[in-house]
Amino acid sequence: MARAEPSAFVRHIQDELSGIGTVQIDRFFGGWAYLLADKRFAVSIKDRLYFRVDRALKDALVAEGCQPFSYAKGGKTVVVHRFYEAPLDCLDDRDALLHWANRALAAEDDDLR
């Protein structure tokens, strides 16, 4: 079986994130995870970028109009509160992308249920 290759979107985000260090990518369920020093801080699923959040970062992203990652399963919508979509404007603004990525890297594990 052929190994899946990352999309142009995933490679572009990986390249843009190089400003914070050597970001690795790895398969993550149906998408790709972005890792720095073995810490998964973001994922891309269907060419949409999501940051791993703690409560403070979640609140900041919600204030920007961002939504949590969700998917349909068994006729229901499953919401994953650990990952919130990146603000759309940061996809075209490297400084903004690095700002949000640094916040995701600094995010602490907490209970987001």
C-alpha positions in Angstrom: 0.0 0.0 0.0 1.3 3.4 -0.9 2.1 5.8 1.9 -0.1 8.9 1.9 1.6 12.1 0.9 0.8 15.5 2.5 -1.1 18.0 0.4 0.3 21.3 -0.9 -1.6 23.0 1.9 0.1 20.8 4.6 3.5 21.4 3.1 2.8 25.2 2.8 1.8 25.4 6.5 4.9 23.3 7.5 7.1 25.7 5.6 5.5 28.8 7.1 5.9 27.3 10.6 9.7 27.0 10.1 9.9 30.4 11.8 9.4 28.6 15.2 11.9 25.8 14.5 12.0 22.5 12.6 8.4 21.4 12.4 7.8 17.8 11.6 4.6 16.4 10.1 3.1 13.0 10.8 -0.1 11.2 9.9 -2.9 11.9 12.4 -6.1 9.9 11.9 -7.4 11.2 8.5 -5.0 14.2 8.4 -1.6 15.5 9.5 -0.1 16.6 12.8 2.5 19.3 13.2 5.1 18.6 15.8 7.9 20.6 17.4 10.2 18.7 19.7 7.7 15.9 19.7 4.9 18.2 20.9 1.8 18.0 18.7 0.5 21.6 18.6 -1.6 21.6 15.4 -3.3 19.4 12.9 -4.6 19.7 9.4 -7.6 17.8 8.4 -9.1 18.2 4.9 -6.8 21.1 4.4 -8.0 23.0 7.4 -5.7 24.0 10.2 -6.6 23.4 13.8 -4.5 24.4 16.9 -4.4 22.3 20.1 -5.8 24.6 22.8 -6.0 25.1 26.5 -8.8 27.3 28.0 -7.0 30.6 27.4 -6.2 29.8 23.7 -9.7 28.4 23.2 -11.2 31.7 24.5 -8.9 33.7 22.2 -9.8 31.7 19.1 -13.5 31.8 19.9 -13.2 35.6 20.1 -11.8 35.4 16.6 -14.9 33.5 15.4 -13.1 30.1 15.3 -14.9 26.8 15.8 -13.8 23.5 17.3 -13.0 20.5 15.1 -16.0 18.4 14.6 -17.0 15.4 12.5 -20.1 13.2 11.8 -20.2 9.7 13.3 -23.3 7.5 13.4 -25.6 10.3 12.4 -24.3 12.6 15.2 -21.9 15.4 15.3 -18.8 14.8 17.5 -17.1 18.0 18.7 -13.4 17.8 19.7 -12.8 20.6 22.1 -9.0 20.1 22.2 -8.6 21.5 18.6 -9.9 24.8 17.3 -9.7 26.1 13.7 -7.0 28.7 13.0 -8.2 32.2 12.1 -8.5 32.3 8.3 -6.4 35.5 8.1 -3.4 33.8 9.6 -3.2 31.4 6.7 -2.0 34.3 4.5 -0.1 36.1 7.2 3.1 34.3 8.4 3.5 36.6 11.5 -0.1 35.9 12.6 0.4 32.2 12.0 3.5 32.1 14.1 1.8 34.0 16.8 -1.0 31.5 17.1 1.4 28.5 16.7 3.5 29.8 19.6 0.3 30.1 21.7 -0.6 26.5 20.8 2.9 25.4 21.8 2.6 27.1 25.1 -0.9 25.7 25.8 -1.1 23.7 29.0 -3.1 20.5 29.2 -6.4 21.1 31.0 -9.9 19.8 31.0 -11.9 21.3 28.2 -15.1 19.3 28.4 
